Amino acid sequence: MSNDKNVKPADQAEEQEYSLNDDRRVRVLSPGALIAKRFFRNRLAVVGLVILVAMFVFSFIGGLVSPYGQDQTFSTTTQLNTQYAGITETSSLRYNAAPGAEFGALVQSSANTAINSGATSFERNGVSYTIESPASDLYVISSGGQVVAYASTNVVSVPSGSQALPFDFQIAAITAISNASATEDTGADAPEVTEDGTVVVEEGGDAAADAADAQAAGNTFTVDGQTYSFDDSGNVMDASGTIVAMVSPFVISASDGNTAIPDDLRTALLTAIEVDASEVDYTAADGSEHTYTITYDAYSRVYNVTETTSNMVYDRYASPSPEHWLGTDGNGMDMLTRLMYGGRVSLIIGFIVVFIAAGLGVIMGGISGYFGGWVDNLIMRIVDIFYCLPSMPIIIILGSAMDAMRLDPWVRMIYLMLILGFLSWPSIARLVRGQILSLREQEFMLATEATGISVPHRIIRHLIPNVMPQLIVSCTMSLGSTIIMEATLSFLGLGVKFPFASWGNIISDVNNAFVMTNYWFIWIPAGICLMLAVLGFNFVGDGLRDAFDPKMNR
């Protein structure tokens, strides 16, 4: 009694607070608190937990605060050069037969031989032909007093939508233009050529005045009682000034068969070729301005005409900017927003797949471990069959089948989760079976059997809760591998489809070496997010495994 009296109240309080035999202290350190204490002592586990919290905040909250949608596209104005027309210069004689006349390739070959040798006649298959040259580059071929064909380096073409011109008109037009002096000033307005070598022309103009000037200069010819005038560019006009034909050694054809090249633009392009200009500035009747660039292809001997236009296009692979912190992808979408929504999809797929696998594994493993016997053998043989299945080829085949069926992206994502979950349950089933085989022989299970508790109640209320620690560790570590599997399938084009984003299909842009080497902001952020998420799940899984192990001293 004297010893108790000598103990001070403060010492008694300290002894009560730190005593290991205090029942209240034992009650405070519950199993859950012990597990949590061991978990938070593991620094890597804490780091993994912080990483996962950051990934969830980034993916689920970041998508809500982002000002853009995951499939919102952005456009920009750019200058595009599109093929407009091709101009070919005629370097050899072209033959044009009269209507109803037979003047085939063999006769043309004989005519070429006669013309090159300077002969005025030739004979082919018993038929005699005479050659006349009313102009320097025109040869008229007759037989029996009838003109059957002509050959010239000039080509007679008509404006778009006009009918073909009579044969006699073609000969008369080529003769008149060929005989006219190339340096003679017809008085017609020629396109303006600037000092930098650019041809400038406006659509329209006073065609009647140009025709009158050409007639005043004496550049006219008459066919069937009608008088036509022509200018230096080879445009043939009727009395009203309307262009009815173009005579030139150049053949102009639009790249688009439905596009009609205006006559004044055609004249400007030919003028540019003559003065060796490389650009033509053209103002259409509606006021729109166009710039055409002329380049010569020595191999094909064709002048390519390209049009420079301002077009709204997707802002593809734009560099990081204040508007788009991580730039834009190949579809002109904000990369940061796509990363947020992609993380949401990847994490959801990972959790749902693990839940499906855990559900099937717990059911099959619980039944197998509890009942044993032939039930255990049957379920384990099913597990062995699943282990023998080549999972990746099966997933690739099913992905190709879904591509062929063109399933909706949302439906496809559901099927993907079901397939991955259905193929992942055997490992969990074996884990649950092994745990239950050891737990079912313990005293508390004998007590449940003695008290008459039903079999489903024994499994669900007594066996499964004791398996949960190992099951949580296994599922946590499986999340990382599931996310990697989804990313791999999406990278191969067999997983999540557009417009949904996932970290895997974002990285799929690097299958282009140019994108990989020049646009780092497309794939490196997604790769970092994927790495951090998997690393976080692995750290947390290791921490839970160590925390549930009672032999750990940390």
Secondary structure, 3 states (H helix, E strand, C coil): CHHHHHCCHHHHHHHHHHCCCCHHHHHHCCHHHHHHHHHHHCHHHHHHHHHHHHHHHHHHHHHHHCCCCCCCECEEEEEEEEEEEEEEECCCCEEEECCCCCCCHHHHHHHHHHHHHCCCEEEECCEEEEEEEEECCEEEEEECCEEEEEEECCEEECCCCCCCCCHHHHHHHHHHHHHCCCCCCCCCCCCEECCCCEEEEECCCCHHHHHHHHHHCCCEEEECCEEEEECCCCEEECCCCCEEEEEECEEEEECCCCCCCCHHHHHHHHHHHHCCCCEEEEECCCCCEEEEEEEEECCCCEEEEEEEEEEEEECCCCCCCCCCCCCECCCCEEHHHHHHHHHHHHHHHHHHHHHHHHHHHHHHHHHHHHHCHHHHHHHHHHHHHHHHCCHHHHHHHHHHHHHHHCCCHHHHHHHHHHHHHHCCHHHHHHHHHHHHHHHCCCHHHHHHHHCCCCHHHHHHHHHHHHHHHHHHHHHHHHHHHHHHHHHHHHHCCCCCCCCCCCHHHHHHHHHCHHHHHHCHHHHHHHHHHHHHHHHHHHHHHHHHHHHHCCCCCC
